[in-house]
Amino acid sequence: MHALNGGAGKRMAGTAVTAAIGAALLLPAVPASAAQATPVAGVGNAVAVQAAQAPTAPAVAAKGSEYKYHYTYRVIRKTTPAEVSFKKMNKIMNGVFPIKGMPKTVKKNQKICLKMVKDCNPVRVTAVGKTYFTLKSLPGHLEGAGKIITFKLVKKNGYLVLDVSAHGPKAVWQKHPITDKSNRLFARGMWGAYAVNLAKAAEYNLV
């Protein structure tokens, strides 16, 4: 859901680290690499991570006027159920989510101002389940209203995995191939940073 518009294109240079994180953790994996992560509040400073290779379905590409992507990230080897990890995560959401503005706990119908590029990118929490939560962008959001994004924790092959899927109408600037691709690169890296933060929190048994 988080993106850059044409007027904010210059900010892409500052997202190189974030994009590298996403590339390192995204499944299907690229050659293993290390990258710094966003600090986890109350847990520690930036951390280095290294991702192992594992095949999975490719990210879904957008078609026509539809905005759509689906990324999965390996977080950490974990024996506890995803439900347990999600419950813990939703007590420290403001410490692990990679964009400022999130509350400690997300609840259905909350209105939240996510703060990046713009001071307020309003979203509403439309659903909270045992292993997931869903956000919907509201009028005034950088990407426009109507974007739906779901963050879900799942268990796969003994690993805790962060599954991120998004869809909705494209904003005008997202219809251009270059800005659309830049937007996806940024989103992929941003949610990769989220996975890194979750991995660090898990080391302290906070997730």
N, C-alpha and C positions, 0 to 999 in steps of 0.2 A: 504494500500500500504506500510505502514511503517512496518519494520520487524526487526528481529534479526537473524543473521546467526549463524552457529555452533561456529565460533571463537569468537562471541560476546555473547555467552550464559551466561557468568559471569555477564553481565549487567542486566540480568533478575531480580536480587535481587533489583536493584534500580528502578524497574518499578512497585513495589507492590502498591504504592499509585495510580498510573495511572490505573492499572488494577482494583482496587477497585472502582474507579470512573465509569469505564465502566460497571462494574457489578451492580452498584447502579442505573444507568440511563437506561441501556439497556432494551428494550421492546422485549419479555415479561419480566416483572420486577421480580426481586428476592426480598426477604424481604427487606423492606426499610432500608437504612443505610446511614450514613454520610461519606463524604470523602473530602479531600482537593483538590483544583483545581489548575491548572497552572495559575499564575497571568495574568490578562488582562491589557495590556499596556494602560495607561491613564485612567484606570477605578478603579483599586484597587489591593490589594494583594490577597493571596489565600483565597478562600471562602469555606464554608461548604454547602453541599447540601443534601437534603433528597428526595428520589424518591418514588412516590406512585406506587402501583401495577396496571398494565393494560395489558390485553392479546393482543397478536398480533402474526403474523406468526413467526416461529422459524428461526434462522439464517440458511443460506444455507451452507451446507457442501461441501467441495471440493471432486471431484471424479476423480480418475485416475491422469492424468497429468495436469488437469485443476485446476487453482487457482481461487477460487470463494468464496465470502462471502457477506452477506447483513445484516446490523445492522440498527436498528432504535432507536432513543433516544428522550425521551420527554424532551423538553427544558424548556418551561414556558407557563402558561396560557396566551393567547394573543388573542385580538379581531381583530387586524389589519391583512390584507392579507399577505400571505407568500411573495408575490412579494415586498411588502413594506419592510419587514424585510430583505430580501436578498439584496435589493438595499442599505440599510443602512449598512449591514454587509460588503458589497464590497467596503466600504469606509474606513474600519478599519480592513481589513483582517489580516494585520500583528500583530494586537493586540489581535485577538481572535483565530487564527489558532494555534494549539498546537505545531507546529514544526517551528523552526527558519528558516528564509530565504524567507518567503512569502512577496510579495509587499503589499502596502496598498490597491491596487485594482488589481484584476486579470483580464487579457484581453486575448482574443484568440490569440494563437501563441506565447505567452510569454514563454521563457525558464527560469526556476527557479531552483536554487540550494537549496534543503532542507537540513538542517544541523542537523543531529543527528546520532550518532555512527560514520558516516563518515562525513568529512568536506563538501562534496557535493554529494547529491543524486539527479541527474538531472531529471527534469520532464518538460513536455511541457503542456501548457493549450490548450486543443484541442477544447473546447467548453465552452461558457458562455451563459446561457439563463436567463430568467426572475427570475427563482428560483433555479438555479443550476450552477455548473461549473464542468468540467471534466479534470482530469490530466492523462497523460500517461508517464510511466517511460521510461527513455532513457538509452542507453548504459552507463555503469558506475554506475548505481543505484545499491544499495545494494541488491535489490530483482531481479535485471536483467531487461532487456528492455521488453517492451510490456505489462506491467501491466496497466490496465485501471481502474480508480476509479472516481466515481461521488458522489459529495456532493450536496444534495438537501434539501431545506427547504419546508416543507409541513404543512398544517393545518389539524389536526385530533382531533375530539371531543373537540374542543375549545382550543387545545394546539398547540403551535409551535413545530414541530418535525424535528429533523435532521435525514435524511435518507442517509446512506452510503452504496454504493454497489461497489464491485470490482471483476474483472475477468482478466484472462490472463494465459499465460503459467507458470508452476511452475519452479522455479530455482531448481537445483539439490538438494540443501540442504533442500528445502521445500518438497521434496518427502518422506522424513523420517517422520513417524507419530509423533515423539516427537517434532522435530523442527517445523513441520507444526502446531501442536497444540499450541506450544509456540508463534509462529508467530501470530496466530489468537487471542490468549489471549492478546498479546501486542497491536494489532490493535484495538481490542474491547475497551481496556482501553484508548488508545490514542484518539480515536474519542469520547469516553465518556468525556474526558477532554475538547475536542472541544465544546461539548454540554454545559458543565458547564460554560465555558467562555462566550458562547452566552447568557446563562441565566443571568449571572452577567452584561453583557453589556446591556441586555434588561431592567434591573432595572434602568439604566440611560438613557433609551430610545435611545440607540445607535444601537439597533437592532429591 
